[in-house]
Amino acid sequence: MFLSIIIPAYNEEKRMEENRIGRTLGRISEFFRSTDFSFEVIVVDDGSKDKTVEVVEKFKQI
């Protein structure tokens, strides 16, 4: 693995911008898929009470 990106998360589903965690993961994925780097994204959820975990789980399939 060339790069590990670690994102701490707590109730990020709808913070500031609509679905902030989803947008962030989408941008990271889009950028690194256009490179030759091998990478992983690790999201550390600290007991979110919203749908943060569900949003992140959808990205595992991509």
N, C-alpha and C positions, 0 to 999 in steps of 0.2 A: 504494500500500500504506500503510495507516494505521499498522500495528504489525508489527514483526518480533521474534519470540521466538527467541533462540538458546540451545540447550541443549547443553553439552558432555557427552560420554558416553564411558565406558570400562567395559566389563563390567557394564552396568546391568541386564541381563536379570533377574537374581534377587538384587539387592542389597537388604538390609534386609527389605523387604516383597516378597512374591512378584511378580515381573515389574514392578518399579518403573518402568521406562521406559514400558511399555505403559499403566500406570495414570496416569502423569503426562501422557502425550500424550492419553489419553482425557479427562481432566479439563479440560485446556486447550481441547481441541476442543469439548467440551460447553459450557463457559462462553462462549467467543467466538462459537459458532454461535447463541447466544441474544441476541447484540448486533448492532448495525448496523455494527460495525467490519470493515474488510477487514484480514486478518491472514495471516501466514505463520509457520510453525514451521520452524526450521532446526536439525537435530540434527547436531552435529559429532562424529563417532566417531573416537577416537584409537587405532585398531587393536584393538578388542575381540576377545577370543578366545572369547566365548560367542555367544549368538544375538541380541545387541543389534541388529545391523544388520537381521536378518530381522524382528524385531519392529517396528522403525521402518519398514521397507519396506511392511509391511501397512497402516500408517497413511497412506501416500501414496495409497492407493486410496480413502480415505474422503473 
